[in-house]
């Protein structure tokens, strides 16, 4: 016969091994007359059953995380159903572990993350899904850097290329990388330069500006020139990182900031690519 003291001990042990809640552990042990292994099986079966039901539930909360491994790095977005679960240590730890696994190349597809997600899924009792990831790997001279904004709701990953690896450890390069990452997260940059913007997107924007100017009664002959000005000053500056002014110093352009650092170090520095994630976008 299982005493209250023995039952409490079994509940603690079962909870530690299964990750299930105390009440669920107690019910499983009661159902199996205190048989630990059978109770564990009951919980596993229940966990699998619950997982199937929960997998269809919406995941609108979560966290963005990044990791760097040598000359490679990864940015991921992990989703949960509620912000409460997203803020737990288990969820945050899972997000970081996944970022590290992608960065190191241990996993390279979303499906490969399932074995890591499943235990946390069952323990926290919510649908958890890896929504997306981005992995950069430097070819040649350069480095990868990342930044996560407070609250882990948005973050960025950047790849910088150099004429020599000797400057990679420079404090000036570290400061530049941080400034660029803050810019990417803060300004919602979508493209690196003008040449990266799809022509279809440019044409669509031109159509919108043209229609607005016509409604304002602007002369037909002057509209094309005004539209070009708006595309260059408003459209490109809002979307292209290298066309933007610094959000911390609106008198300095990002391109100028990079050039100044390169001149100070006597080397060539360029942004190869970047990724920006905002939760739910």
N, C-alpha and C positions, 0 to 999 in steps of 0.2 A: 504493500500500500504506500502510495506516495504522500509524504507529509507536506504541509504548507511550506516548510523550510526547503525541502527538496524541490518542490514545484517552482518556487521562486528562483532557486539556483539554476534549474533547467531552463526557465524562461530567459534568464540572463544569458546563458550559454547559447540557447537557440537564437536569440536576437543577434548575438555577436556573429554567429556563423551564417545566418540567413539574411541579416539586414532588415528583417521584417519588424513591424511595430510590436510593442509589448502585448497589446490586446490580441493581435493575430497569433502571436506565439502561445499565449495562454489558451486560446481556443483550440489550437492545433494539438497541444499537449493534453488537453482535457478530452478531446475527441479520440486520441490514441492511447488513453489511459497512462500517460506519462512516458510513452515510448519515444525516445529522442529521435531515432532514425526515421520512424514512421511519421512523426510530427514534421520533420524536415521535408520529407517527401510530400506531405500534405501542403506545406507552404510553397514548395516548388511548383506543385501542380496549380495551386491557387495563383501563384505569381505569373505563371505562363498564361493562365486563363485571363487574369486581369490585364496582362500585357496586350493580349489580342484585342480586348475591348478598348484599352486606352490608346492603342496605336492610331486610331482614327480621330482622336481628339485634337483640336487645334493647338498649335504651338506658336504663340505670339510673343512670348517673352524669351529671355535667355541672356547670352553673353558673347562678346567678341574677344578672342584671345590670339596672341601671336607667340612665336618662339623662333629663335635663331640657333642654327647648328652649323658652326663653321662658316662656310660661304653659302649656306642655304638657309631659307627661312620660310615660314608659313603663317598665314592668317586664316582663322576659322570663325564660323558663326555656329554656335550651338544653341538650339531652341528648347524651351520648356513651355508648359501651359501657364504657369504663374510666375510673377516676379519673386514671390516668397521662396519658391524652389530655386530659382535662378541665383538667389543670393546666398544659398547654403554653401558651406565649405565643400561638401561632396560634389556639387555641381560645378563650382568654380575650379576645383581640382581636376575634374574630368575634362573641362574645357582646356586647361593648360596642358594636361597630358596628351590630349588629342593634337594640340598645336605642335607639341614637341615631337610626337610620332610622325606627323606629316613633314615637319622641318628636317628631321633626320632621314626621311625616306623609308622608315619602317613600315608605314602604310601609305598608299598612294591613291586609294579610291574610297569613296564614302561608305561603300558596303563593308570595307575592311574594318570600319570603326565599330561595328555592331557588338562584337565580343566585349569591348571596353564599355560601351554604353549600357548594355543589358543589365549588369548587376546594379548600377546606379538607378536605372529605370525602375527596377523592382523595389529597391530600398526606399526611394523617395515617393513612389506611387504615382508618378506622373509620366505622361508621354514625353520622351526626350528624343530629339532628332538633330543630327548633324546636317545643317542646311546646305552649307557650301564651304569651300576652302580654296586658297590660292597658295601656290608654292613657287618661290623664286630660287634659282641656283645661279650663282655668278660664274660666268665663263670669262676667264682672263683676270685682270686686276679689278678689284672692287670689294664692296661689302654690302651686306643686307642689314637693315635696321628696322625696328618697329616701334609702335606707340599705341597704347590703349588709353582712351580718355576715361576720366573718373566715372565710375559706375559700370564700366565695361560694356557700354551701349554702342560705342563706335571705336574704330581703331584703324590703323594704316600700316602698310608694309612698303618699304622702298628699297630699290637697288641702285646703288651709286657705282659708276665706273671711273677708274683712274688710269692715268698714264703709267703709274707705278704703284705697287702694293705698299711701298714704304710709307705713304701718307695715311694709310688706312687707320693707324692707331693715333693719328694726330688729334689733339684736343679741338682744333679748328674744324676738322672734318666731323667730329662728334657733335659739335654745336650746330654745324650746318645741317646734318642729318636730322637733328631734333627740330630745328626751325622748319625744315621742309615737311616733316611729319605733322607738326602742329598746323601748318598751312593746309595740308591735304585734308586733315580731319575738320578743321575750322571753316574752310571755304567751300567744301563739297566739290573739289576739283574732280572732273570726270575723265579728262584726257590729259596727256602729257604736253602735246603741242598742237598747233593748228593742223598740221598734216595728218594727225590722228583722227580728226573729226570726220565722220562719214559725210560725203557730199549730199546725200539725201537729207541729212539733218540740217545742213547749212541752207539748202534750198527751201526747206520747210520754214525755217526761221525767216528767210528773206520774204517769203509769201506773207507771213504774219505781219512783219514790219510794213510791207507794202500796203496791205489792206488797212492797217491802222493809220498810215500816213494819208491815204486816200480819204478816209473818213474825217481826218483833220483838215482836209481841203488843201493839202500841199500841191503845188503845181506838178503835173505829170513829169515834166522834163527834169525836175530836181530830185524826184523820188529815188532813182537808182543810186545816186551819189550819197544821199542821206542814209539809205539802207546799208550801203557798204561801210559807212562810218559807224553805224550802230552794230553791225556784225563784228567789226574790228574792236570797237571799244567796249561794247556791252557783252555780246555773245561769247567771243573768244576769252575775254578776261574773266568771265564767270565760270567757264568750263575748263580752260586749259591752264595747267599749273604754271608753265613757263611764261605765260602771258599775264599772269596775275601780279598785283601789288601785294607786298607783305601785309598780312593782317595785323602785324605788330608795329609796322612802320610803313604807312601808306605812301611814302615817298620813294621807297626802294622796291624795285621789281624783283621777282624770284630769280629771273635770269641774271640780273645784276648781282644779286647776292651770291649766286654760284660762281660767277666770274671773279668777283672780288676775293673769295676764299681761294680759288684756284691760283690767282695772281700772288696772293700772300704766301702760298706754299710752293710756288714755282712749278706747278703741275697742271695737268688737264683733269677737269672733273665734269662729269655729266650725269644726268639722271637717266637711267636705262628704262625703268618702268616703276610703277607703283600700283598699289591696290588699296581701296578704301571700302570698309564695310560699316554700315550703320544698321543696327538691329531692325529687322523687319522690312528693310528697303528691297 
